[in-house]
Amino acid sequence: MTPDQRLQAWEFTALFLETDGVINYSSLTSSRSVPYISRPPTSVLTRNDTSQKTTIPTFPESTDALKDCKELNLKGFNVDGVYTIYPYLPLTTSVRVYCDMTTDGGGWTVFQHRKDGSVDFYLSWDSYKKGFGDARGEFWLGNDHLHQLTRLGIFDLYIRLEKFTGGWAYARYNNFSVADESDGYRMRVKFGSYQGNAGT
């Protein structure tokens, strides 16, 4: 089986969550790193199922200029769906994002979702810089947006891998950030902060 065929058997979802920076080291299960992707633990995602259509709710803008899904969650928004956030300073530029408000307490900003191959991910640097796809389906949020979001606080990264035939795995890292374009949008996580069962 080729690597592409193995990847097609999985649904990938990448999320991150603003944290208070406190890490419970006793809960870490391993210090090894895992192949790419990101999302929060014990997340529950719906699979793309041709027998069932799922409607993703889109919510009106909040009256507050909130910077990420965690702030929305703390303000009482608790339904998964597409929301408007303001990650840029000053808080004048908005971004539509998918917020996972149910996984592990909610407040996760989803920045990648691949499930059915409906969106081509073999795209240019500029496409990854700006983002592509639709937050209600398959998408990449955009490297510029990721940099802006993660420079405003301390974030955890969670990767959920779900097989279409059943079963799933996850990887979680602490202190996730994305550098700016001049540094190649380098993704960083705290060394030794891996938790999960992906790659085992």
Secondary structure, 3 states (H helix, E strand, C coil): CCHHHHHHCEEEEEEEEEECCCCCHHHCCCCCCCCCCCCCCCCCCCCCECCECCCCCECCCCCCCCCCHHHHHHCCCCCCEEEEECCCCCCCCCEEEEEECCHHHCCEEEEEEECCCCCCCCCCHHHHHHCEECCCCCEECCHHHHHHHHCCCEEEEEEEEEECCCCEEEEEEEEEEECCHHHCCCEECCCCCCEECCCC
